Amino acid sequence: MQHKRRYDSKQPASGRRTFVAGITALAAIPLAWPVGFAQAATQSFDFSPEQKGRVRAPKDPDALRLIADYRFVTPGVFTVAIAPFATPIATYATDARTVVGADPDYAQLIADAVGLRLLLVSVAWPDWPLGLASGRYDAVISNVGVTEKRKQKFDFTTYRLGLHGFYVRSDSTIKSIREPQDIAGLRIITASGAIQEHILLEWNRRNVAHGLKEATLQYYDDGASDRLALLSGRADAIFNPDAPLAYEAATQGQIRQVGTVNAGWPFKADVAIATRKGSGLAPALTAATNGLIHGGQYRAALARWGLQTEAVDRSETNPPGFPDA
């Protein structure tokens, strides 16, 4: 096992972090899928490129009226950027090319509603803001959470609850992590620069202010490395988007959930389609989503990937988001 880099832990209380990367051997610990929802254990999933069971929808007159003045990147095509980072949200099919999952299914429903052919463009998740701002695609549907900072540059259409989950090893003595004091002194894996990291840093700040020990945050290059750290006991918990972790817990049995937190903590922030600021596309996509909710196709598509519990009752355009990211 090789560690490329580890930062000294003698940093200020509000910013102490441990960076671990480049683990090149997985030893005897099985590689767990970076995937997630608890019902997955009793549900079969279709990872074929054909996706014959994908839910489809009719055109939505309200949405069509609202997009009348929008000029798509490619005429007749709804071009959507997506990062195939984790099942059941988005991953590659058995052909290693086709992107499948809950977000691709939702993107197809939106394309149906606005009467366009869907074109999914695979991107690295950190690259979506630049690609969207430069006009490479019409929208991003890739588990993007609404934040106040992002709203300064992009418009949003909400379509799924933004839940992040705390997971520990199945044999861990940790029973619950739901509020700041619960992370005191723990070693927690999370994603650098993401909403969940900001939540943990704020929890650390509050804990230090109350005389509690801060949590040490760990960052890894990939899911295999962070899971190895958790399963080998070098970390106490992982805190990232709930759906992939919950699916892993159900299908692999090596980790379990000990709490969830909304991405907007202490408020509410949901997952949304991102579009260019002021393009006029967001209201049409919001209308399309609400039409899909009322028509039943929306929940049917989520159920196909075991994500019913993340369904929203109503889509909104540019609602309040996470305030500090």
Phi, psi and omega in degrees: 000132185235130177255120179290320191203137173219125180283146175298135182280358181276066178242168179303151185305323184283348186228013182294128182217151174244123178255123178231129183212166172072032176290123188255354178229137181262004178051220184261004182279127182297145176283120181269145177297139173275071191217171182193113144195141193299331182287351185302333184298333182247013184233135176269149183239146181260110178253018178285151178291338183288325179050054184294337181269007181298135180286137178239166185219155176281170176295147180251112183303321180295316179294319179298321179295322184284339180262009186304326184261000181274136179258113182286154181306316174235122182306133178080004184230136173262104184268118187236129174275139181210140177257112181282074191260340185193133170285141006265009183288305177197130179207178178270145177286182183295345177274359179063017179231315185283132179269128181229162179137186184294317179293317173300321178297317179295319177300321178295320178298318179295317178300318177300315185296328180259010172069036183234160172279138181271133172235114178268131178247115180286131180224160168285134189306318181295346185271352187297322183299315181294317180297320180290315181297328182274000175083023179285335178213164183282326186205164173239123175236090188203053175059037180275124178274147178283127173229156180295324179294317178295327180294341176291336184245340185223160171258155186226146173234112185286145179215355179203148177296140179268094181249135172243141185241145170265127179231143180232171174298149183302328181264013181292149176277353179288126183258327186206135170227105184223348181211167189311313185296341181290341182263358184305123177079359182275160173256114190238128176275135176207184182258129181293133176080359182268169181303319183296328176294317180298322177297313181296321178296322177291320177297320176299315180301315180294320180295315179298321179297335179258015176079014179265156180287138179286158172275147174266123182267137180241143182231136181231161183283335185204168183295326180295319182291316181290328178290323176299318179298318181291313185288335179271358177089008178276354173220153182267330185202164173235141182228105183207181179311136191289320188303310180297321181291321180295321177297318178298317180300320183285325187266336183253330176074012183263342180229162178216153181279139176236010176161154174232154179222136176293144182300338180267011185316134005274010177253216184228132175218130185252171176277142188213159166288135174256134176227166181296139182300127177075009181287340182086001182279327186303313180301324179292320180290327175294316178298319179297317180296316179296326174296321178291325176296312181293328182278350178091347182293326182299307181292327178295322179291319177295319181298329179300335180243015176072026185248028183302325184290349179261009181290141173265151178279337183203135176277145180230152174262122177050054176286173175304140181235186179300128192280337193246354184288000000 
